[in-house]
Structure formats: C-alpha cells, structure tokens
Amino acid sequence: MSENKAPSYKPVRVIPCEEILKIIPHRYPFMMVDRVEVVEEGKYCVGVKCVSANELYFHGHFPEKPIMPGVLMLEGMAQTAASMMMNLPETKGRIGVFAGISRAKFRRQVVPGDVLKMHVEITRFKNPICKVRAQAWVGDEPAVEAELTFALS
C-alpha cells in the first residue's frame, strides 16, 4: 500500500451492502461499511463508507463540529476485512473479533459528506489468527492507518 497516494485498483468483484449483512453480524447503527470491492480474493479489498450527517454518533461527537470517531474508522476497516475473510469457504459462518490494534495513526478528520475508502491487505492468515494492514483515505488524503489482528471464533 502506498504511503503518499491512495492506491489505484480494479476490483474483481463487489460485495454489496445486502451481501455484507449476510456475512458479518453488524447492524445499524454499528455498520461501518457500505460496500466492499475485492481486488484479490482473500488478500486485498477496499471498503467504502459514505459518511452521512445522519449518523447517530454525530449527535454527540461533536454536535457543533461533527467528526467521525477514530475508533469507528478502525472498526470500518475491521468490518471491511471481515466481509472478505468471512466469505471464504474455510471461515464461513465464523466471527472475527479484535485481538489487537497497533501502529494506529490518525491523519485527517472525517466529516459528513466524505467518502471513506478503506484499503485492507491480509498480511498473515494462520487460522484462527488473521493480521491485516489497513489504510483509509478520503480522496487522495490519508485519514487513518493501522495494523489489526483478529481471532476467528
């Protein structure tokens, strides 16, 4: 993944919201990904979150200057990874839970009207542990990056 510019990609398939709801257990108001564009099966994908002023968390974070909470950006990257990984034959029907977050850096505030593109690369998958490197972008501006670890239950 690029450090300075949002990576370009061409998806091999798209997982729409209706399908994501069948793969992961998250529901409104905790659904943080609208669609997943799979670039390389089981290896690399891009989640898309269209950030709306109607999001429930904006009522308290912050009413005068709405900013998407950083932990929810991390959660969106995790849901992006899970949407691709939990659709593989060997993981179907399982749930991924956080086992660790490291090297998280927040680079830009995300506000209503932004489209957050969450690039996720699987760096290690040795059942039941999965590690990913993730970056989220708004246009060509980096918003957040982190290394995430999941345990598959």
Sine and cosine of phi, psi and omega as CSV:
sin_phi,cos_phi,sin_psi,cos_psi,sin_omega,cos_omega
0.00,0.00,0.60,-0.80,-0.04,-1.00
-0.97,0.25,0.58,-0.82,0.05,-1.00
-1.00,0.03,-0.50,0.87,-0.18,-0.98
-0.96,-0.29,-0.33,0.94,-0.11,-0.99
-0.59,-0.81,0.62,-0.79,0.02,-1.00
-0.86,0.51,0.77,-0.63,-0.01,-1.00
-0.90,0.44,0.59,-0.80,0.12,-0.99
-1.00,-0.04,0.44,-0.90,-0.07,-1.00
-0.34,-0.94,0.28,-0.96,0.11,-0.99
-0.75,-0.67,0.91,-0.42,-0.06,-1.00
-0.94,0.34,0.56,-0.83,0.11,-0.99
-1.00,0.05,-0.40,0.92,0.10,-0.99
-0.30,-0.95,0.33,-0.94,0.00,-1.00
-0.87,-0.49,0.72,-0.70,0.11,-0.99
-0.98,-0.20,0.96,-0.28,-0.02,-1.00
-0.96,0.27,0.21,-0.98,-0.05,-1.00
-0.80,0.60,-0.68,0.73,-0.03,-1.00
-0.86,0.51,-0.60,0.80,0.01,-1.00
-0.97,0.24,-0.62,0.79,0.05,-1.00
-0.84,0.54,-0.65,0.76,0.00,-1.00
-0.88,0.47,-0.40,0.91,0.05,-1.00
-1.00,0.09,-0.34,0.94,-0.10,-1.00
-1.00,-0.08,-0.73,0.69,-0.03,-1.00
-0.91,-0.41,0.42,-0.91,-0.12,-0.99
-0.99,0.12,-0.07,1.00,-0.09,-1.00
-0.93,0.36,0.58,-0.82,0.02,-1.00
-0.66,-0.75,0.24,-0.97,0.07,-1.00
-0.82,0.57,0.68,-0.74,0.13,0.99
-1.00,-0.06,0.28,0.96,-0.07,-1.00
-0.97,-0.26,0.19,0.98,0.05,-1.00
-0.99,0.13,0.89,-0.45,-0.12,-0.99
-0.91,-0.41,0.26,0.97,0.05,-1.00
-0.61,-0.80,0.73,-0.68,-0.04,-1.00
-1.00,-0.10,-0.51,0.86,0.04,-1.00
-0.34,-0.94,0.42,-0.91,0.02,-1.00
-0.81,-0.59,0.80,-0.60,0.04,-1.00
-0.97,-0.23,0.94,-0.33,-0.02,-1.00
-0.99,0.15,0.83,-0.56,-0.02,-1.00
-0.99,-0.12,-0.68,0.73,0.07,-1.00
-0.65,-0.76,0.88,-0.47,-0.10,-0.99
-0.78,0.62,0.79,-0.62,0.06,-1.00
0.93,0.37,0.17,0.99,-0.07,-1.00
-0.73,-0.68,-0.71,0.70,-0.14,-0.99
-0.53,-0.85,0.72,-0.69,0.03,-1.00
-0.49,-0.87,0.22,-0.98,0.01,-1.00
-0.76,-0.65,0.86,-0.51,0.07,-1.00
-1.00,-0.08,0.55,-0.84,0.00,-1.00
-0.86,-0.51,0.79,-0.62,0.08,-1.00
-0.82,-0.57,0.90,-0.44,0.07,-1.00
-1.00,0.03,0.94,-0.33,-0.11,-0.99
-0.99,0.16,0.87,-0.49,-0.07,-1.00
-0.94,-0.33,0.54,-0.84,0.07,-1.00
-0.90,0.44,-0.28,0.96,-0.01,-1.00
-0.99,0.13,-0.04,1.00,-0.01,-1.00
-0.86,0.50,0.71,-0.71,-0.08,-1.00
-0.85,0.52,-0.62,0.79,-0.07,-1.00
-0.92,0.38,-0.35,0.94,0.01,-1.00
-0.93,0.38,-0.32,0.95,0.03,-1.00
-0.90,0.43,-0.44,0.90,-0.02,-1.00
-0.84,-0.54,-0.03,1.00,-0.09,-1.00
-0.66,-0.75,0.98,0.20,-0.19,0.98
-0.87,-0.49,0.64,-0.77,-0.10,-1.00
-0.82,0.57,-0.62,0.79,-0.02,-1.00
-0.99,0.12,-0.42,0.91,-0.01,-1.00
-0.56,-0.83,1.00,0.09,-0.09,-1.00
-0.90,0.43,0.80,-0.60,0.03,-1.00
-0.73,-0.69,0.74,-0.67,0.05,-1.00
-0.92,0.39,0.81,-0.59,0.01,-1.00
-0.87,0.50,0.66,-0.75,-0.01,-1.00
-0.85,0.53,-0.63,0.78,-0.01,-1.00
-0.90,0.44,-0.48,0.88,0.03,-1.00
-0.97,0.23,-0.48,0.88,0.13,-0.99
-0.92,0.40,-0.67,0.74,0.06,-1.00
-0.88,0.48,-0.67,0.74,0.03,-1.00
-0.89,0.46,-0.64,0.77,0.05,-1.00
-0.88,0.47,-0.64,0.77,0.04,-1.00
-0.92,0.40,-0.61,0.79,0.05,-1.00
-0.91,0.42,-0.68,0.73,0.02,-1.00
-0.91,0.42,-0.56,0.83,0.07,-1.00
-0.88,0.48,-0.76,0.65,0.02,-1.00
-0.87,0.50,-0.71,0.70,-0.03,-1.00
-0.90,0.44,-0.59,0.81,-0.01,-1.00
-0.88,0.48,-0.59,0.81,0.05,-1.00
-0.99,0.16,-0.75,0.67,-0.11,-0.99
-0.93,0.37,-0.65,0.76,-0.07,-1.00
-0.98,0.22,0.03,1.00,0.05,-1.00
-0.98,-0.17,-0.06,1.00,0.04,-1.00
-0.97,0.23,0.53,-0.85,-0.04,-1.00
-0.81,0.59,-0.63,0.78,-0.06,-1.00
-0.97,0.22,-0.18,0.98,-0.03,-1.00
-0.85,-0.53,-0.04,1.00,-0.05,-1.00
-0.81,0.59,0.73,-0.68,0.05,-1.00
1.00,0.07,-0.08,1.00,0.02,-1.00
-1.00,-0.08,0.18,-0.98,0.02,-1.00
-0.83,-0.56,0.69,-0.72,0.08,-1.00
-0.99,-0.13,0.74,-0.67,0.05,-1.00
-0.84,-0.54,0.51,-0.86,0.00,-1.00
-0.86,0.52,0.72,-0.70,0.14,-0.99
-0.89,-0.46,-0.26,0.97,0.03,-1.00
-0.01,-1.00,0.46,-0.89,0.10,-1.00
-0.71,-0.71,0.81,-0.59,0.03,-1.00
-0.68,-0.73,0.33,-0.94,0.05,-1.00
0.81,0.59,0.55,0.83,0.03,-1.00
-0.96,0.28,0.76,-0.65,0.05,-1.00
-0.69,-0.72,0.77,-0.64,0.01,-1.00
-0.97,-0.23,0.85,-0.53,-0.16,-0.99
-0.95,-0.30,-0.42,0.91,-0.11,-0.99
-0.45,-0.89,0.60,-0.80,0.10,-0.99
-0.96,0.28,0.61,-0.79,0.06,-1.00
-0.94,-0.35,0.79,-0.61,-0.14,-0.99
-0.78,-0.63,0.25,-0.97,0.04,-1.00
-0.79,0.61,0.68,-0.74,-0.03,-1.00
0.99,-0.16,-0.30,0.95,0.02,-1.00
-0.97,0.25,0.48,-0.88,0.17,-0.99
-0.93,-0.37,0.91,-0.41,-0.04,-1.00
-1.00,-0.06,0.86,-0.51,0.06,-1.00
-0.95,-0.30,0.88,-0.47,-0.12,-0.99
-0.96,-0.27,0.96,-0.27,-0.02,-1.00
-1.00,0.02,0.83,-0.55,-0.08,-1.00
-0.79,-0.61,0.81,-0.59,0.04,-1.00
-0.87,-0.49,0.83,-0.56,0.05,-1.00
-0.96,0.27,0.86,-0.50,-0.01,-1.00
-0.98,-0.19,-0.41,0.91,0.03,-1.00
-0.42,-0.91,0.75,-0.66,0.08,-1.00
-0.64,-0.77,0.99,-0.15,0.07,-1.00
-0.81,-0.58,0.99,-0.13,-0.12,-0.99
-0.69,0.73,0.82,-0.57,0.23,0.97
-0.98,-0.18,0.25,0.97,-0.05,-1.00
-0.96,-0.27,0.70,-0.71,0.03,-1.00
-0.76,-0.65,0.73,-0.68,0.07,-1.00
-0.87,-0.50,0.63,-0.78,0.01,-1.00
-0.71,-0.70,0.45,-0.89,0.19,-0.98
-0.95,-0.32,0.77,-0.64,-0.11,-0.99
-0.72,-0.69,0.59,-0.81,0.10,-0.99
-0.68,-0.74,0.62,-0.78,0.08,-1.00
-0.87,-0.50,0.62,-0.78,-0.08,-1.00
-0.77,-0.63,0.51,-0.86,0.24,-0.97
-0.89,-0.46,0.95,-0.31,-0.14,-0.99
0.88,0.48,-0.80,-0.60,0.03,-1.00
-0.99,-0.16,0.23,0.97,-0.01,-1.00
-0.97,-0.24,0.81,-0.59,0.06,-1.00
-0.93,0.37,0.67,-0.74,0.01,-1.00
-0.95,-0.31,-0.70,0.71,-0.03,-1.00
-0.39,-0.92,0.46,-0.89,0.12,-0.99
-0.58,-0.81,0.46,-0.89,0.00,-1.00
-0.18,-0.98,0.32,-0.95,0.20,-0.98
-0.96,-0.29,0.79,-0.61,-0.08,-1.00
-0.88,-0.47,0.63,-0.78,0.05,-1.00
-0.85,-0.53,0.69,-0.73,0.00,-1.00
-0.81,-0.58,0.52,-0.86,0.19,-0.98
-0.93,-0.36,0.73,-0.68,0.00,-1.00
-1.00,-0.07,0.84,-0.54,-0.04,-1.00
-1.00,-0.05,0.00,0.00,0.00,0.00
